[in-house]
Amino acid sequence: MTFAGPIRSVEGMTNDRVTNADRFPMARVAAIAAGAVLGAIAALHALWATGAAWPFRDRQGLSDVIWGAPVSTFPSPAATLAVTVLLGAAALLVLGRGGVWGGWVPRWILSAGTWTVAAVLFLRTIFYWPASIGSDAINAGWEAALFSPLCLVLALLCAIVARSSTKSSPPGPSRRSSRARAVLNQAGH
């Protein structure tokens, strides 16, 4: 894994390569946070696709809290694995857009993908959160207190990454390296 930060020479000077992550450190932090949470949720779904019930005692407990219905209606392992793949892809898109990896991936793919992840998470929030309030569903409390708020926070983090990273400046030396050169030139170096 490579990070797209500036390369420092022995003297402490930076090179002329300036990335979006350098200009927008908040986007990188948001990308790492959202990517880590999406990755962890993907790992949980991968575990559930194998038939495990962790962190619950049994599949019925898992179904009650996560699915809100009897275990007989719980999604198949194949469907759960598909969700795993989508969540993993979402994590990679957001991390790529934040400059953590994927310098070889076309920017438009990372941009469109990150905006799509933000939109899907936001839509999930607005459809599920109001429906869970006052609902008799088994998982309504979990939905209202944890799942929907988490999706809203993730949607906002993804939007920060997508929006901040789309701002660009012309290629060339960063202001910091230009200032450093000017100081060194004045000092006779």
C-alpha positions as CSV (number, residue, x, y, z in Angstrom):
1,M,0.0,0.0,0.0
2,T,1.4,3.4,-0.9
3,F,0.3,6.7,0.5
4,A,0.1,9.6,-1.9
5,G,1.9,12.2,0.3
6,P,4.8,14.3,-0.7
7,I,8.3,12.7,-0.8
8,R,10.8,14.4,1.4
9,S,14.5,14.5,0.6
10,V,17.3,14.3,3.0
11,E,17.3,18.1,3.5
12,G,13.6,18.1,4.3
13,M,12.5,19.7,1.0
14,T,9.3,18.4,-0.7
15,N,9.1,17.4,-4.3
16,D,6.7,19.1,-6.7
17,R,4.0,16.3,-6.5
18,V,0.9,17.6,-4.7
19,T,-2.1,15.3,-4.3
20,N,-5.7,15.9,-3.3
21,A,-4.9,14.3,0.1
22,D,-2.2,16.8,0.7
23,R,-4.5,19.7,-0.1
24,F,-7.5,18.2,1.8
25,P,-6.3,16.3,4.9
26,M,-9.9,16.2,6.2
27,A,-10.9,14.2,3.1
28,R,-8.1,11.7,3.9
29,V,-9.3,11.3,7.5
30,A,-12.9,11.0,6.4
31,A,-11.9,8.4,3.8
32,I,-9.9,6.3,6.3
33,A,-12.7,6.4,8.9
34,A,-15.5,5.5,6.4
35,G,-13.3,2.9,4.7
36,A,-12.4,1.3,8.0
37,V,-16.1,1.1,9.1
38,L,-17.3,-0.1,5.7
39,G,-14.5,-2.7,5.6
40,A,-15.4,-3.9,9.1
41,I,-19.1,-4.2,8.1
42,A,-18.0,-6.1,5.0
43,A,-16.0,-8.5,7.2
44,L,-19.0,-9.1,9.5
45,H,-21.2,-9.9,6.4
46,A,-18.5,-12.3,5.2
47,L,-18.5,-14.1,8.5
48,W,-22.3,-14.3,8.5
49,A,-22.2,-15.7,4.9
50,T,-20.4,-18.7,6.4
51,G,-23.2,-19.4,8.7
52,A,-21.7,-17.9,11.8
53,A,-23.9,-15.8,14.2
54,W,-21.2,-13.7,15.9
55,P,-21.6,-11.5,17.9
56,F,-24.9,-13.1,18.7
57,R,-25.5,-16.4,20.5
58,D,-27.3,-18.0,17.6
59,R,-28.7,-17.4,14.1
60,Q,-32.1,-16.4,15.5
61,G,-30.5,-13.6,17.6
62,L,-28.7,-12.4,14.6
63,S,-31.8,-12.5,12.5
64,D,-33.8,-10.7,15.1
65,V,-31.4,-7.8,15.5
66,I,-30.0,-7.4,12.0
67,W,-32.9,-8.6,9.8
68,G,-35.8,-8.0,12.1
69,A,-37.6,-11.2,11.0
70,P,-37.6,-14.9,11.7
71,V,-34.4,-16.8,10.8
72,S,-36.2,-18.6,8.0
73,T,-36.4,-15.4,6.1
74,F,-32.8,-14.4,6.6
75,P,-30.9,-13.8,3.3
76,S,-29.1,-16.7,1.8
77,P,-25.3,-17.1,2.1
78,A,-25.0,-16.0,-1.6
79,A,-27.0,-12.9,-1.0
80,T,-25.0,-12.1,2.2
81,L,-21.8,-12.6,0.2
82,A,-23.0,-10.2,-2.5
83,V,-23.5,-7.6,0.2
84,T,-20.0,-8.4,1.4
85,V,-18.6,-7.7,-2.0
86,L,-20.6,-4.5,-2.4
87,L,-19.5,-3.2,1.0
88,G,-15.8,-4.1,0.3
89,A,-16.0,-2.3,-3.1
90,A,-17.5,0.7,-1.4
91,A,-14.7,0.8,1.1
92,L,-12.1,0.6,-1.7
93,L,-13.8,3.4,-3.7
94,V,-13.9,5.7,-0.7
95,L,-10.3,5.0,0.2
96,G,-9.2,5.4,-3.4
97,R,-10.9,8.8,-3.7
98,G,-9.3,9.9,-0.4
99,G,-5.9,9.2,-1.8
100,V,-5.1,6.2,0.4
101,W,-4.7,3.8,-2.6
102,G,-5.6,3.4,-6.2
103,G,-3.5,6.1,-8.0
104,W,-3.9,4.0,-11.1
105,V,-7.7,4.0,-11.1
106,P,-9.3,6.7,-13.2
107,R,-10.4,9.6,-11.1
108,W,-13.9,9.6,-12.6
109,I,-14.5,6.0,-11.4
110,L,-13.4,6.9,-7.8
111,S,-15.5,10.1,-7.9
112,A,-18.7,8.5,-9.3
113,G,-18.2,5.5,-7.0
114,T,-17.8,7.6,-3.9
115,W,-20.8,9.8,-4.7
116,T,-22.8,6.6,-5.3
117,V,-21.8,5.1,-2.0
118,A,-22.8,8.4,-0.2
119,A,-26.2,8.4,-2.1
120,V,-27.0,4.7,-1.3
121,L,-26.1,5.2,2.4
122,F,-28.2,8.4,2.6
123,L,-31.2,6.7,0.8
124,R,-30.9,3.8,3.2
125,T,-31.1,6.3,6.1
126,I,-34.1,8.2,4.9
127,F,-36.1,5.0,4.1
128,Y,-35.3,2.9,7.2
129,W,-34.9,5.5,10.0
130,P,-38.5,7.0,9.8
131,A,-40.0,3.5,9.4
132,S,-38.2,2.2,12.5
133,I,-39.5,4.9,14.8
134,G,-42.6,3.6,16.6
135,S,-42.4,0.3,14.7
136,D,-43.2,-3.1,16.3
137,A,-40.4,-4.8,14.3
138,I,-38.0,-6.7,16.5
139,N,-35.0,-4.7,15.3
140,A,-36.7,-1.3,15.3
141,G,-34.7,-0.1,18.3
142,W,-31.4,-1.1,16.8
143,E,-32.4,0.5,13.5
144,A,-33.3,3.8,15.1
145,A,-30.4,3.9,17.6
146,L,-27.5,2.4,15.6
147,F,-27.9,1.3,12.0
148,S,-29.6,4.4,10.5
149,P,-27.5,7.0,12.4
150,L,-24.3,5.0,11.4
151,C,-25.4,5.1,7.7
152,L,-26.0,8.8,7.9
153,V,-22.6,9.4,9.4
154,L,-21.0,7.2,6.7
155,A,-22.9,9.0,4.0
156,L,-21.7,12.4,5.3
157,L,-18.1,11.1,5.5
158,C,-18.3,9.8,1.9
159,A,-19.7,13.1,0.7
160,I,-16.8,14.9,2.4
161,V,-14.4,12.6,0.6
162,A,-16.2,12.9,-2.8
163,R,-16.6,16.7,-2.6
164,S,-13.2,17.7,-1.2
165,S,-11.3,15.5,-3.6
166,T,-13.0,16.9,-6.6
167,K,-11.4,20.3,-6.0
168,S,-8.2,20.6,-7.9
169,S,-5.5,23.1,-8.4
170,P,-3.1,23.3,-11.3
171,P,-0.1,21.0,-11.2
172,G,3.1,22.4,-9.9
173,P,5.0,23.0,-6.7
174,S,3.0,23.3,-3.5
175,R,3.0,26.6,-1.7
176,R,5.0,25.1,1.1
177,S,7.8,23.9,-1.2
178,S,7.8,27.2,-3.0
179,R,8.2,29.1,0.3
180,A,10.9,26.7,1.4
181,R,12.8,27.3,-1.8
182,A,12.5,31.1,-1.5
183,V,13.8,31.0,2.1
184,L,16.7,28.7,1.0
185,N,17.5,31.0,-1.9
186,Q,17.6,34.0,0.3
187,A,19.9,32.2,2.7
188,G,22.3,31.5,-0.1
189,H,21.7,27.8,-0.4
